[in-house]
Amino acid sequence: MLSQQELTKLFLQQHNWQDRYRQLIVLAKQLPPMPEDLKTDENQVNGCENRVWLTYQKQNNNTFIFQGDSEGRIVKGLLAILIIIANHKTAEEIAAIDFQSLLSQLKIIDELSQSRLHGLTKLIERIQSVV
């Protein structure tokens, strides 16, 4: 997976929404597979267009590693971005992240439908619930 810095650079190199859209699909394909036994109701994030699952593990150094999957390619790509941003950070660092601002810098927010934006907000809330 990319670092957050590499992610930002990658998206800023895209000249239009179609290029960013293709990049989301590429990120979706790069998201490590989530074991089927983790795709439970408890791990499902409600409020998204597609079914989405998100889990996390707290590491010995108090940072978190997130894992997720979605049935939709775009949602899975968005999830990959959120995971890149949140992985290897502490609960305090995650709480301080302005996800909406970062996604706006990547020029993603403006192109999403209201239902996708709502789902994205639910994913961000789930990630920040580790605090």
N, C-alpha and C positions, 0 to 999 in steps of 0.2 A: 504494500500500500504506500501511497505517497505521503509526504509530510504535509503539514498545513501550508508551509511556504511554497512547496512545489505545486500544491493544489491551486493556490492563488495565482501563481505565475502561469500555470496551464490555462486557467479560465480567462485570465486577462489577455492571453494571446488569441483567444477566439474572437472573431470579428462580428459575429451575428448570433441570433438565437439558435438557428439550425446547427451551427458548430458547437454551441454550448450543449444543446440537446443531445447531439451525437456523443459528446464527452460524458454526459450523464450516463448514457447507455454503456459506454466503455467502463466507467467506474462501477456500474452495476455488475458487469461481468467479472470485475476484479475483486469484488467483495468475497472473502472466503466463505465457502459453503457452511451453512448452519445445520448442525445435526437435527434430524427429524424429531428426535425425542425432546428437543428444546422448543419445538413449535407447539406450545401449549396455550390454553386460554389465558393462563396467568401471565405468560410472556407476550401475549398479543396486545398491540397498542390500538385501542378503540378510537374511532373518529377519523380513520384514514380511508381513502377511496378503495384501496386494495388491502388485503390482509397483510399486516406487518407484525413481525416479532422482533423483540429486542431484549437481550440479556446483558448482564455485566458481571465481571468478577473483580473483587477488590484484591489488589496485589499486596505483597508484604510491605512495600514502600508507600502504602496508602494511595496509590494511583489506581485508576480503573481501566479495564480493558472491556470494550463493548463488542457485541456480536449481534448481527441482525440479518433479517431476510424479508423479502416482500415478493408478492406475486406479480407486482407491476414493475416494469423496467425503469420507468422514470422515478417512481417512489423508491425503488431499490438504489438508484443512483443518488438520490437526495439523502437517503439513509447512509450511504457510503461516505458522503461529504460530512455529515454530522459525526459519524464515527471517527473519521480522520481528525476532525477538530477536537473531539472530546477524549480520544484515547490517550493513555499515559499521563493523565492529569489527575490531581487530587480533587476531592469534592469541592473544596474552596475555589480552586482554579476553574472548575466546571461552572460553579455558581456565578462566577465573575464574567463568563464568556457572553458577549452580546452576539448570539447566533444570527439574529435578524440582520444586524449590521454587516457581519461577515458574508452572509448570503447575498446581501445587497451589493457588496463590493465585487462579488463574483458575477454580478449581473444575472442572477437567477430569479430572484423574488418577483420582479416586475412581469415576468412572462408566465407565471403560474396561475391556474384557475383558482377561484375562491375555495373550492373543495380541497384542492391540493395544498393551498396555503393553510387551511384549517388542519389538515393531516400533519403538515410539517410542524405546526405549532404543537400538536399533541406529541409528536416525536421529541421535540425539544424539551417539552415539559417532562416527559418520561426520563430523558437523559439527566435533566437537572434534578430529578427526584432522588438521585443517589445521595444528595446532601443531607 
